[in-house]
């Protein structure tokens, strides 16, 4: 396995094989995200994403009906 690594954001130790998370490069910067920080990063990106408007009905993606 990949063994234990430390999260780039919270500095907590985690096991990629047993707990999940991700590790790789952000451009030239090596990063590792524990499952909690990865979920937080995905949530932040989703909140920052511009809404997509339906050209037919004018509703935005994710609007309640």
C-alpha distance (Angstrom), angle and dihedral (degrees) to the residues before:
residue distance angle dihedral
X1 . . .
X2 3.75 . .
X3 3.82 92.9 .
X4 3.77 124.9 -146.6
X5 3.79 122.0 -29.8
X6 3.81 134.7 176.1
X7 3.79 125.5 -112.0
X8 3.79 114.3 -112.6
X9 3.83 91.1 -142.1
X10 3.83 107.5 39.4
X11 3.84 97.5 17.6
X12 3.82 89.4 -132.8
X13 3.81 119.9 145.2
X14 3.81 117.9 -113.5
X15 3.79 140.1 166.0
X16 3.81 113.4 -123.5
X17 3.81 92.8 -159.7
X18 3.82 97.2 48.7
X19 3.82 103.4 29.2
X20 3.79 106.0 26.7
X21 3.77 124.8 -135.5
X22 3.77 121.8 132.0
X23 3.79 142.0 -96.0
X24 3.78 130.8 -166.7
X25 3.76 141.8 97.7
X26 3.79 130.1 -51.9
X27 3.77 96.6 -156.2
X28 3.81 101.8 -56.3
X29 3.83 94.7 -19.0
X30 3.81 118.2 96.3
X31 3.82 111.2 -136.4
X32 3.78 137.4 180.0
X33 3.81 123.2 -169.7
X34 3.80 124.5 -164.5
X35 3.83 115.1 -138.8
X36 3.83 92.6 -98.0
X37 3.81 95.5 50.4
X38 3.82 91.1 41.8
X39 3.82 90.0 55.1
X40 3.81 89.9 47.4
X41 3.81 91.2 50.0
X42 3.82 91.5 50.3
X43 3.83 90.2 48.7
X44 3.82 91.8 49.5
X45 3.83 91.5 50.0
X46 3.82 91.1 48.7
X47 3.82 91.1 51.1
X48 3.82 91.7 49.4
X49 3.82 94.0 48.4
X50 3.79 114.4 107.2
X51 3.81 113.2 -114.8
X52 3.81 117.1 -105.6
X53 3.80 115.5 -130.6
X54 3.80 120.3 -147.9
X55 3.83 106.7 -122.9
X56 3.82 91.0 -147.7
X57 3.80 104.1 48.3
X58 3.82 104.4 14.6
X59 3.81 94.1 -126.1
X60 3.78 118.1 135.5
X61 3.81 121.5 -122.9
X62 3.80 108.6 -92.9
X63 3.83 95.8 23.2
X64 3.79 114.5 139.6
X65 3.76 115.9 -115.5
